[in-house]
């Protein structure tokens, strides 16, 4: 949450990305963290950090439910307003 504003969290995510393992980013607050990690190939934004939102993210990652949302903002240089998983 807010890794784009927290240097330690950003460094942790960068080290995970550099490990060569498959990484899935999950933004629990807003999608802007992806701007700090544009190399992530899989990214999910829940827009909140409640237990139901986190459970839905996990269910989406494991294929139990489809990703249905659309970006309510643009992520300059990455995705336009309204982008969705179906666009990828």
Biopython code that builds the backbone (N, CA, C, O; Angstrom):
import numpy as np
from Bio.PDB.StructureBuilder import StructureBuilder

atoms = [
    (1, "UNK", "N", (0.850, -1.176, 0.000)),
    (1, "UNK", "CA", (0.000, 0.000, 0.000)),
    (1, "UNK", "C", (0.888, 1.229, 0.000)),
    (1, "UNK", "O", (1.700, 1.425, 0.904)),
    (2, "UNK", "N", (0.726, 2.042, -1.010)),
    (2, "UNK", "CA", (1.484, 3.288, -1.174)),
    (2, "UNK", "C", (2.986, 3.057, -1.287)),
    (2, "UNK", "O", (3.780, 3.841, -0.767)),
    (3, "UNK", "N", (3.371, 1.991, -1.960)),
    (3, "UNK", "CA", (4.800, 1.717, -2.142)),
    (3, "UNK", "C", (5.484, 2.821, -2.927)),
    (3, "UNK", "O", (6.690, 3.027, -2.791)),
    (4, "UNK", "N", (4.720, 3.533, -3.749)),
    (4, "UNK", "CA", (5.322, 4.633, -4.491)),
    (4, "UNK", "C", (5.712, 5.787, -3.568)),
    (4, "UNK", "O", (6.421, 6.701, -3.990)),
    (5, "UNK", "N", (5.256, 5.756, -2.316)),
    (5, "UNK", "CA", (5.589, 6.796, -1.340)),
    (5, "UNK", "C", (6.497, 6.278, -0.221)),
    (5, "UNK", "O", (6.990, 7.068, 0.583)),
    (6, "UNK", "N", (6.721, 4.976, -0.158)),
    (6, "UNK", "CA", (7.485, 4.358, 0.923)),
    (6, "UNK", "C", (8.740, 3.705, 0.339)),
    (6, "UNK", "O", (8.655, 2.667, -0.317)),
    (7, "UNK", "N", (9.891, 4.309, 0.578)),
    (7, "UNK", "CA", (11.137, 3.838, -0.020)),
    (7, "UNK", "C", (11.466, 2.407, 0.383)),
    (7, "UNK", "O", (11.898, 1.623, -0.462)),
    (8, "UNK", "N", (11.275, 2.046, 1.643)),
    (8, "UNK", "CA", (11.602, 0.685, 2.080)),
    (8, "UNK", "C", (10.708, -0.348, 1.391)),
    (8, "UNK", "O", (11.179, -1.404, 0.967)),
    (9, "UNK", "N", (9.442, -0.040, 1.285)),
    (9, "UNK", "CA", (8.529, -0.966, 0.612)),
    (9, "UNK", "C", (8.894, -1.081, -0.866)),
    (9, "UNK", "O", (8.888, -2.176, -1.429)),
    (10, "UNK", "N", (9.210, 0.046, -1.486)),
    (10, "UNK", "CA", (9.603, 0.036, -2.896)),
    (10, "UNK", "C", (10.869, -0.789, -3.097)),
    (10, "UNK", "O", (10.969, -1.534, -4.072)),
    (11, "UNK", "N", (11.827, -0.668, -2.201)),
    (11, "UNK", "CA", (13.070, -1.445, -2.302)),
    (11, "UNK", "C", (12.785, -2.938, -2.153)),
    (11, "UNK", "O", (13.385, -3.754, -2.852)),
    (12, "UNK", "N", (11.885, -3.297, -1.257)),
    (12, "UNK", "CA", (11.517, -4.700, -1.085)),
    (12, "UNK", "C", (10.907, -5.246, -2.369)),
    (12, "UNK", "O", (11.288, -6.322, -2.831)),
    (13, "UNK", "N", (9.965, -4.513, -2.945)),
    (13, "UNK", "CA", (9.328, -4.968, -4.177)),
    (13, "UNK", "C", (10.360, -5.068, -5.299)),
    (13, "UNK", "O", (10.347, -6.032, -6.064)),
    (14, "UNK", "N", (11.243, -4.094, -5.405)),
    (14, "UNK", "CA", (12.285, -4.134, -6.442)),
    (14, "UNK", "C", (13.172, -5.364, -6.274)),
    (14, "UNK", "O", (13.539, -6.006, -7.258)),
    (15, "UNK", "N", (13.516, -5.694, -5.032)),
    (15, "UNK", "CA", (14.362, -6.878, -4.819)),
    (15, "UNK", "C", (13.604, -8.155, -5.200)),
    (15, "UNK", "O", (14.201, -9.097, -5.723)),
    (16, "UNK", "N", (12.315, -8.190, -4.946)),
    (16, "UNK", "CA", (11.514, -9.347, -5.361)),
    (16, "UNK", "C", (11.473, -9.456, -6.877)),
    (16, "UNK", "O", (11.603, -10.546, -7.434)),
    (17, "UNK", "N", (11.294, -8.322, -7.537)),
    (17, "UNK", "CA", (11.264, -8.316, -9.003)),
    (17, "UNK", "C", (12.603, -8.787, -9.555)),
    (17, "UNK", "O", (12.639, -9.574, -10.501)),
    (18, "UNK", "N", (13.693, -8.320, -8.982)),
    (18, "UNK", "CA", (15.026, -8.664, -9.468)),
    (18, "UNK", "C", (15.415, -10.106, -9.149)),
    (18, "UNK", "O", (16.409, -10.606, -9.676)),
    (19, "UNK", "N", (14.654, -10.772, -8.304)),
    (19, "UNK", "CA", (14.967, -12.163, -7.955)),
    (19, "UNK", "C", (14.760, -13.111, -9.126)),
    (19, "UNK", "O", (15.247, -14.241, -9.114)),
    (20, "UNK", "N", (14.030, -12.644, -10.141)),
    (20, "UNK", "CA", (13.768, -13.498, -11.293)),
    (20, "UNK", "C", (12.541, -14.374, -11.138)),
    (20, "UNK", "O", (12.158, -15.076, -12.073)),
    (21, "UNK", "N", (11.926, -14.342, -9.975)),
    (21, "UNK", "CA", (10.711, -15.131, -9.747)),
    (21, "UNK", "C", (9.514, -14.390, -10.313)),
    (21, "UNK", "O", (9.557, -13.174, -10.500)),
    (22, "UNK", "N", (8.458, -15.119, -10.581)),
    (22, "UNK", "CA", (7.227, -14.487, -11.057)),
    (22, "UNK", "C", (6.589, -13.726, -9.894)),
    (22, "UNK", "O", (6.325, -14.301, -8.838)),
    (23, "UNK", "N", (6.350, -12.461, -10.091)),
    (23, "UNK", "CA", (5.802, -11.602, -9.043)),
    (23, "UNK", "C", (4.462, -11.047, -9.502)),
    (23, "UNK", "O", (4.320, -10.613, -10.645)),
    (24, "UNK", "N", (3.492, -11.063, -8.615)),
    (24, "UNK", "CA", (2.193, -10.440, -8.854)),
    (24, "UNK", "C", (2.079, -9.273, -7.896)),
    (24, "UNK", "O", (2.146, -9.451, -6.680)),
    (25, "UNK", "N", (1.910, -8.091, -8.434)),
    (25, "UNK", "CA", (1.735, -6.907, -7.600)),
    (25, "UNK", "C", (0.270, -6.707, -7.271)),
    (25, "UNK", "O", (-0.599, -6.872, -8.126)),
    (26, "UNK", "N", (0.004, -6.351, -6.026)),
    (26, "UNK", "CA", (-1.364, -6.046, -5.610)),
    (26, "UNK", "C", (-1.345, -4.693, -4.910)),
    (26, "UNK", "O", (-0.693, -4.528, -3.879)),
    (27, "UNK", "N", (-2.054, -3.739, -5.468)),
    (27, "UNK", "CA", (-2.194, -2.432, -4.826)),
    (27, "UNK", "C", (-3.442, -2.491, -3.959)),
    (27, "UNK", "O", (-4.543, -2.725, -4.456)),
    (28, "UNK", "N", (-3.266, -2.279, -2.678)),
    (28, "UNK", "CA", (-4.411, -2.370, -1.775)),
    (28, "UNK", "C", (-5.129, -1.045, -1.610)),
    (28, "UNK", "O", (-6.235, -1.011, -1.071)),
    (29, "UNK", "N", (-4.539, 0.029, -2.052)),
    (29, "UNK", "CA", (-5.193, 1.326, -1.910)),
    (29, "UNK", "C", (-5.554, 1.928, -3.252)),
    (29, "UNK", "O", (-6.730, 2.080, -3.583)),
    (30, "UNK", "N", (-4.536, 2.268, -4.021)),
    (30, "UNK", "CA", (-4.767, 2.854, -5.329)),
    (30, "UNK", "C", (-3.802, 2.241, -6.333)),
    (30, "UNK", "O", (-2.827, 1.603, -5.935)),
    (31, "UNK", "N", (-4.052, 2.419, -7.617)),
    (31, "UNK", "CA", (-3.220, 1.765, -8.622)),
    (31, "UNK", "C", (-1.890, 2.465, -8.894)),
    (31, "UNK", "O", (-1.087, 1.959, -9.679)),
    (32, "UNK", "N", (-1.638, 3.602, -8.275)),
    (32, "UNK", "CA", (-0.451, 4.386, -8.610)),
    (32, "UNK", "C", (0.866, 3.707, -8.244)),
    (32, "UNK", "O", (1.914, 4.098, -8.757)),
    (33, "UNK", "N", (0.841, 2.711, -7.379)),
    (33, "UNK", "CA", (2.078, 1.994, -7.065)),
    (33, "UNK", "C", (2.696, 1.386, -8.320)),
    (33, "UNK", "O", (3.917, 1.250, -8.396)),
    (34, "UNK", "N", (1.888, 1.021, -9.294)),
    (34, "UNK", "CA", (2.420, 0.431, -10.516)),
    (34, "UNK", "C", (3.373, 1.387, -11.228)),
    (34, "UNK", "O", (4.263, 0.940, -11.952)),
    (35, "UNK", "N", (3.203, 2.675, -11.039)),
    (35, "UNK", "CA", (4.119, 3.637, -11.657)),
    (35, "UNK", "C", (5.541, 3.442, -11.140)),
    (35, "UNK", "O", (6.503, 3.739, -11.849)),
    (36, "UNK", "N", (5.680, 2.947, -9.914)),
    (36, "UNK", "CA", (7.002, 2.690, -9.344)),
    (36, "UNK", "C", (7.569, 1.352, -9.808)),
    (36, "UNK", "O", (8.766, 1.104, -9.669)),
    (37, "UNK", "N", (6.711, 0.483, -10.363)),
    (37, "UNK", "CA", (7.124, -0.861, -10.770)),
    (37, "UNK", "C", (6.576, -1.197, -12.160)),
    (37, "UNK", "O", (5.855, -2.183, -12.308)),
    (38, "UNK", "N", (6.896, -0.409, -13.163)),
    (38, "UNK", "CA", (6.312, -0.638, -14.494)),
    (38, "UNK", "C", (6.712, -1.967, -15.118)),
    (38, "UNK", "O", (6.071, -2.416, -16.068)),
    (39, "UNK", "N", (7.760, -2.604, -14.603)),
    (39, "UNK", "CA", (8.199, -3.882, -15.157)),
    (39, "UNK", "C", (7.337, -5.053, -14.683)),
    (39, "UNK", "O", (7.471, -6.159, -15.206)),
    (40, "UNK", "N", (6.456, -4.835, -13.706)),
    (40, "UNK", "CA", (5.560, -5.918, -13.279)),
    (40, "UNK", "C", (4.626, -6.275, -14.425)),
    (40, "UNK", "O", (3.996, -5.402, -15.021)),
    (41, "UNK", "N", (4.544, -7.553, -14.726)),
    (41, "UNK", "CA", (3.683, -7.994, -15.823)),
    (41, "UNK", "C", (2.269, -8.305, -15.340)),
    (41, "UNK", "O", (1.320, -8.251, -16.123)),
    (42, "UNK", "N", (2.125, -8.630, -14.061)),
    (42, "UNK", "CA", (0.814, -8.940, -13.502)),
    (42, "UNK", "C", (0.580, -8.027, -12.314)),
    (42, "UNK", "O", (1.379, -7.971, -11.379)),
    (43, "UNK", "N", (-0.529, -7.317, -12.372)),
    (43, "UNK", "CA", (-0.795, -6.298, -11.356)),
    (43, "UNK", "C", (-2.294, -6.210, -11.124)),
    (43, "UNK", "O", (-3.076, -6.219, -12.075)),
    (44, "UNK", "N", (-2.692, -6.126, -9.873)),
    (44, "UNK", "CA", (-4.093, -6.086, -9.501)),
    (44, "UNK", "C", (-4.293, -4.962, -8.499)),
    (44, "UNK", "O", (-3.508, -4.822, -7.561)),
    (45, "UNK", "N", (-5.319, -4.169, -8.682)),
    (45, "UNK", "CA", (-5.623, -3.087, -7.740)),
    (45, "UNK", "C", (-6.975, -3.361, -7.084)),
    (45, "UNK", "O", (-7.969, -3.601, -7.769)),
    (46, "UNK", "N", (-7.001, -3.323, -5.750)),
    (46, "UNK", "CA", (-8.252, -3.584, -5.031)),
    (46, "UNK", "C", (-8.956, -2.290, -4.619)),
    (46, "UNK", "O", (-10.164, -2.292, -4.381)),
    (47, "UNK", "N", (-8.214, -1.198, -4.533)),
    (47, "UNK", "CA", (-8.740, 0.116, -4.159)),
    (47, "UNK", "C", (-9.169, 0.203, -2.697)),
    (47, "UNK", "O", (-9.734, 1.214, -2.280)),
    (48, "UNK", "N", (-8.917, -0.808, -1.942)),
    (48, "UNK", "CA", (-9.173, -0.774, -0.502)),
    (48, "UNK", "C", (-8.391, -1.899, 0.160)),
    (48, "UNK", "O", (-7.957, -2.837, -0.509)),
    (49, "UNK", "N", (-8.214, -1.806, 1.461)),
    (49, "UNK", "CA", (-7.417, -2.816, 2.170)),
    (49, "UNK", "C", (-8.258, -3.572, 3.186)),
    (49, "UNK", "O", (-7.789, -3.867, 4.285)),
    (50, "UNK", "N", (-9.491, -3.885, 2.827)),
    (50, "UNK", "CA", (-10.363, -4.654, 3.694)),
    (50, "UNK", "C", (-10.138, -6.152, 3.458)),
    (50, "UNK", "O", (-9.600, -6.554, 2.427)),
    (51, "UNK", "N", (-10.553, -6.960, 4.415)),
    (51, "UNK", "CA", (-10.428, -8.413, 4.275)),
    (51, "UNK", "C", (-11.178, -8.921, 3.039)),
    (51, "UNK", "O", (-10.624, -9.737, 2.303)),
    (52, "UNK", "N", (-12.423, -8.470, 2.776)),
    (52, "UNK", "CA", (-13.099, -8.951, 1.568)),
    (52, "UNK", "C", (-12.360, -8.570, 0.273)),
    (52, "UNK", "O", (-12.350, -9.349, -0.680)),
    (53, "UNK", "N", (-11.750, -7.394, 0.234)),
    (53, "UNK", "CA", (-11.007, -6.982, -0.963)),
    (53, "UNK", "C", (-9.775, -7.859, -1.156)),
    (53, "UNK", "O", (-9.464, -8.260, -2.277)),
    (54, "UNK", "N", (-9.082, -8.153, -0.072)),
    (54, "UNK", "CA", (-7.903, -9.017, -0.172)),
    (54, "UNK", "C", (-8.301, -10.441, -0.560)),
    (54, "UNK", "O", (-7.606, -11.088, -1.343)),
    (55, "UNK", "N", (-9.406, -10.925, -0.020)),
    (55, "UNK", "CA", (-9.888, -12.265, -0.375)),
    (55, "UNK", "C", (-10.268, -12.311, -1.855)),
    (55, "UNK", "O", (-9.990, -13.298, -2.536)),
    (56, "UNK", "N", (-10.895, -11.257, -2.350)),
    (56, "UNK", "CA", (-11.256, -11.212, -3.773)),
    (56, "UNK", "C", (-10.005, -11.189, -4.645)),
    (56, "UNK", "O", (-9.976, -11.821, -5.701)),
    (57, "UNK", "N", (-8.979, -10.470, -4.218)),
    (57, "UNK", "CA", (-7.722, -10.437, -4.975)),
    (57, "UNK", "C", (-7.114, -11.830, -5.056)),
    (57, "UNK", "O", (-6.664, -12.251, -6.122)),
    (58, "UNK", "N", (-7.100, -12.530, -3.960)),
    (58, "UNK", "CA", (-6.535, -13.887, -3.942)),
    (58, "UNK", "C", (-7.353, -14.818, -4.824)),
    (58, "UNK", "O", (-6.799, -15.623, -5.573)),
    (59, "UNK", "N", (-8.662, -14.705, -4.733)),
    (59, "UNK", "CA", (-9.522, -15.553, -5.567)),
    (59, "UNK", "C", (-9.316, -15.253, -7.050)),
    (59, "UNK", "O", (-9.365, -16.157, -7.884)),
    (60, "UNK", "N", (-9.086, -13.990, -7.374)),
    (60, "UNK", "CA", (-8.825, -13.602, -8.761)),
    (60, "UNK", "C", (-7.499, -14.185, -9.241)),
    (60, "UNK", "O", (-7.418, -14.738, -10.338)),
    (61, "UNK", "N", (-6.473, -14.062, -8.426)),
    (61, "UNK", "CA", (-5.146, -14.571, -8.796)),
    (61, "UNK", "C", (-5.195, -16.071, -9.071)),
    (61, "UNK", "O", (-4.534, -16.553, -9.991)),
    (62, "UNK", "N", (-5.967, -16.810, -8.285)),
    (62, "UNK", "CA", (-6.032, -18.262, -8.455)),
    (62, "UNK", "C", (-7.133, -18.710, -9.420)),
    (62, "UNK", "O", (-7.396, -19.905, -9.556)),
    (63, "UNK", "N", (-7.773, -17.749, -10.085)),
    (63, "UNK", "CA", (-8.731, -18.076, -11.129)),
    (63, "UNK", "C", (-10.126, -18.427, -10.674)),
    (63, "UNK", "O", (-10.937, -18.876, -11.485)),
    (64, "UNK", "N", (-10.437, -18.237, -9.397)),
    (64, "UNK", "CA", (-11.776, -18.569, -8.906)),
    (64, "UNK", "C", (-12.821, -17.553, -9.373)),
    (64, "UNK", "O", (-13.991, -17.894, -9.547)),
    (65, "UNK", "N", (-12.396, -16.321, -9.571)),
    (65, "UNK", "CA", (-13.288, -15.277, -10.088)),
    (65, "UNK", "C", (-12.514, -14.462, -11.123)),
    (65, "UNK", "O", (-11.292, -14.340, -11.029)),
    (66, "UNK", "N", (-13.215, -13.910, -12.100)),
    (66, "UNK", "CA", (-12.514, -13.127, -13.123)),
    (66, "UNK", "C", (-12.204, -11.709, -12.637)),
    (66, "UNK", "O", (-12.903, -11.164, -11.783)),
    (67, "UNK", "N", (-11.154, -11.132, -13.191)),
    (67, "UNK", "CA", (-10.856, -9.714, -12.952)),
    (67, "UNK", "C", (-11.822, -8.922, -13.823)),
    (67, "UNK", "O", (-11.839, -9.089, -15.043)),
    (68, "UNK", "N", (-12.626, -8.063, -13.206)),
    (68, "UNK", "CA", (-13.672, -7.375, -13.953)),
    (68, "UNK", "C", (-13.562, -5.860, -13.936)),
    (68, "UNK", "O", (-14.289, -5.182, -14.663)),
    (69, "UNK", "N", (-12.676, -5.323, -13.130)),
    (69, "UNK", "CA", (-12.628, -3.878, -12.976)),
    (69, "UNK", "C", (-11.980, -3.153, -14.130)),
    (69, "UNK", "O", (-11.370, -3.757, -15.012)),
    (70, "UNK", "N", (-12.129, -1.840, -14.103)),
    (70, "UNK", "CA", (-11.524, -0.938, -15.084)),
    (70, "UNK", "C", (-10.830, 0.174, -14.322)),
    (70, "UNK", "O", (-11.338, 0.655, -13.310)),
    (71, "UNK", "N", (-9.669, 0.582, -14.809)),
    (71, "UNK", "CA", (-8.948, 1.664, -14.149)),
    (71, "UNK", "C", (-9.783, 2.948, -14.155)),
    (71, "UNK", "O", (-10.218, 3.393, -15.218)),
    (72, "UNK", "N", (-10.010, 3.542, -12.993)),
    (72, "UNK", "CA", (-10.765, 4.793, -12.942)),
    (72, "UNK", "C", (-9.866, 6.011, -13.176)),
    (72, "UNK", "O", (-10.327, 7.152, -13.158)),
    (73, "UNK", "N", (-8.576, 5.746, -13.396)),
    (73, "UNK", "CA", (-7.581, 6.795, -13.645)),
    (73, "UNK", "C", (-6.661, 6.296, -14.752)),
    (73, "UNK", "O", (-6.694, 5.116, -15.102)),
    (74, "UNK", "N", (-5.849, 7.176, -15.298)),
    (74, "UNK", "CA", (-4.822, 6.718, -16.232)),
    (74, "UNK", "C", (-3.512, 6.577, -15.477)),
    (74, "UNK", "O", (-3.272, 7.280, -14.496)),
    (75, "UNK", "N", (-2.679, 5.680, -15.933)),
    (75, "UNK", "CA", (-1.332, 5.513, -15.399)),
    (75, "UNK", "C", (-0.403, 5.912, -16.536)),
    (75, "UNK", "O", (-0.084, 5.093, -17.399)),
    (76, "UNK", "N", (0.034, 7.175, -16.539)),
    (76, "UNK", "CA", (0.791, 7.721, -17.669)),
    (76, "UNK", "C", (1.959, 6.830, -18.090)),
    (76, "UNK", "O", (2.777, 6.410, -17.271)),
    (77, "UNK", "N", (2.007, 6.559, -19.387)),
    (77, "UNK", "CA", (3.064, 5.731, -19.950)),
    (77, "UNK", "C", (2.794, 4.240, -19.839)),
    (77, "UNK", "O", (3.536, 3.434, -20.401)),
    (78, "UNK", "N", (1.732, 3.859, -19.115)),
    (78, "UNK", "CA", (1.426, 2.438, -18.923)),
    (78, "UNK", "C", (0.035, 2.071, -19.434)),
    (78, "UNK", "O", (-0.101, 1.273, -20.361)),
    (79, "UNK", "N", (-0.987, 2.651, -18.831)),
    (79, "UNK", "CA", (-2.355, 2.276, -19.169)),
    (79, "UNK", "C", (-3.267, 3.495, -19.186)),
    (79, "UNK", "O", (-3.109, 4.405, -18.372)),
    (80, "UNK", "N", (-4.224, 3.514, -20.117)),
    (80, "UNK", "CA", (-5.161, 4.629, -20.176)),
    (80, "UNK", "C", (-6.323, 4.446, -19.196)),
    (80, "UNK", "O", (-6.544, 3.354, -18.673)),
    (81, "UNK", "N", (-7.036, 5.501, -18.966)),
    (81, "UNK", "CA", (-8.271, 5.462, -18.186)),
    (81, "UNK", "C", (-9.177, 4.386, -18.764)),
    (81, "UNK", "O", (-9.356, 4.323, -19.980)),
    (82, "UNK", "N", (-9.748, 3.544, -17.923)),
    (82, "UNK", "CA", (-10.675, 2.516, -18.358)),
    (82, "UNK", "C", (-10.047, 1.189, -18.736)),
    (82, "UNK", "O", (-10.768, 0.256, -19.090)),
    (83, "UNK", "N", (-8.709, 1.071, -18.672)),
    (83, "UNK", "CA", (-8.035, -0.195, -19.015)),
    (83, "UNK", "C", (-8.545, -1.307, -18.094)),
    (83, "UNK", "O", (-8.864, -1.073, -16.928)),
    (84, "UNK", "N", (-8.614, -2.518, -18.644)),
    (84, "UNK", "CA", (-9.050, -3.672, -17.853)),
    (84, "UNK", "C", (-8.210, -4.890, -18.222)),
    (84, "UNK", "O", (-7.430, -4.858, -19.174)),
    (85, "UNK", "N", (-8.380, -5.954, -17.460)),
    (85, "UNK", "CA", (-7.666, -7.207, -17.731)),
    (85, "UNK", "C", (-8.016, -7.722, -19.121)),
    (85, "UNK", "O", (-7.177, -8.333, -19.782)),
    (86, "UNK", "N", (-9.225, -7.488, -19.564)),
    (86, "UNK", "CA", (-9.644, -7.955, -20.884)),
    (86, "UNK", "C", (-8.872, -7.265, -22.007)),
    (86, "UNK", "O", (-8.801, -7.781, -23.122)),
    (87, "UNK", "N", (-8.293, -6.096, -21.713)),
    (87, "UNK", "CA", (-7.524, -5.347, -22.714)),
    (87, "UNK", "C", (-6.116, -5.886, -22.880)),
    (87, "UNK", "O", (-5.447, -5.574, -23.866)),
    (88, "UNK", "N", (-5.655, -6.692, -21.930)),
    (88, "UNK", "CA", (-4.259, -7.164, -21.958)),
    (88, "UNK", "C", (-4.082, -8.388, -22.798)),
    (88, "UNK", "O", (-2.969, -8.899, -22.917)),
]
sb = StructureBuilder()
sb.init_structure("model")
sb.init_model(0)
sb.init_chain("A")
sb.init_seg("    ")
for serial, (resi, resn, name, xyz) in enumerate(atoms, 1):
    if name == "N":
        sb.init_residue(resn, " ", resi, " ")
    sb.init_atom(name, np.array(xyz, "f"), 0.0, 1.0, " ", f" {name:<3s}", serial, name[0])
structure = sb.get_structure()
